[in-house]
Amino acid sequence: MQPFNLMSPEAICGTVGERVRRLRLQHNLTQQQLADMTLGSLSSIRRLEARGQAPLLLLVRVSQALQVVDQWDSLFERAEQLATRQRARPAFKP
């Protein structure tokens, strides 16, 4: 499997959806059960698994239900190490 930095955004989303499906099956849950656990709809879970499309809130709830929410820490770890900025500077235009 390719690393995410070499994949298109659509391919990354598809990979995330496939991983969610595998985790759900590993937990022996139906799509409906996962939808119920996350306060989402069945169609939202199906869309997440098929295309990797879901609101961020649903993705966090799915991560909690599938017991992988702790892995979100590493995703944004670097942001905490950077200096805190109040706003971005406009690009220099000659």
C-alpha positions in Angstrom: 0.0 0.0 0.0 1.2 3.5 -0.9 2.0 6.0 1.9 -0.7 8.7 2.2 1.7 11.4 1.0 1.9 9.8 -2.4 -1.9 9.3 -2.8 -4.6 11.6 -4.1 -7.1 12.9 -1.6 -9.8 10.6 -3.0 -7.5 7.6 -2.6 -6.8 8.5 1.0 -10.5 8.8 1.7 -11.1 5.4 0.1 -8.3 3.9 2.2 -9.7 5.3 5.4 -13.2 4.0 4.5 -11.7 0.5 3.9 -9.9 0.6 7.2 -13.1 1.6 9.0 -14.8 -1.4 7.4 -12.1 -3.8 8.5 -12.1 -2.4 12.0 -15.9 -2.7 12.2 -15.8 -6.3 11.1 -13.0 -7.1 13.5 -15.3 -5.8 16.3 -18.0 -8.0 14.8 -20.4 -5.1 14.3 -22.9 -4.6 11.5 -23.1 -1.2 9.8 -26.4 -0.6 11.6 -24.9 -1.3 15.0 -22.0 1.1 14.3 -24.5 3.7 13.1 -26.5 3.3 16.4 -23.3 3.5 18.5 -22.2 6.7 16.8 -25.6 8.4 16.5 -25.1 8.3 12.8 -27.3 7.0 10.0 -26.8 3.7 8.2 -26.3 5.6 4.9 -23.6 7.7 6.6 -21.7 4.6 7.7 -22.1 3.1 4.2 -20.8 6.3 2.6 -17.9 6.3 5.0 -16.9 2.8 4.2 -17.5 3.0 0.5 -15.9 6.4 -0.3 -14.4 7.6 2.9 -16.8 10.5 3.0 -18.1 11.6 6.4 -18.3 14.7 8.6 -15.4 15.0 11.0 -17.7 14.5 14.0 -18.9 11.2 12.7 -15.3 10.1 12.0 -14.4 10.9 15.6 -17.4 9.0 16.9 -16.6 6.0 14.7 -13.0 6.1 16.0 -14.2 6.1 19.6 -16.6 3.2 18.9 -13.9 1.2 17.2 -11.4 2.0 20.0 -8.9 3.8 17.8 -9.5 7.4 18.9 -6.1 7.4 20.7 -4.4 7.3 17.3 -5.7 10.8 16.5 -3.1 12.2 19.0 -0.3 11.4 16.6 -2.1 13.0 13.7 -2.0 16.5 15.3 1.0 16.0 17.5 3.3 18.2 15.4 0.9 21.1 15.6 1.4 21.2 19.4 5.1 21.4 19.0 5.0 24.4 16.7 5.0 28.0 17.9 1.6 29.4 18.5 0.6 32.0 15.9 -2.3 34.3 16.1 -2.7 34.7 12.3 -1.1 33.9 9.0 1.0 36.5 7.2 -0.1 37.6 3.8 2.1 36.4 1.0 4.7 38.9 -0.2 3.8 40.5 -3.5 6.5 42.5 -5.3 
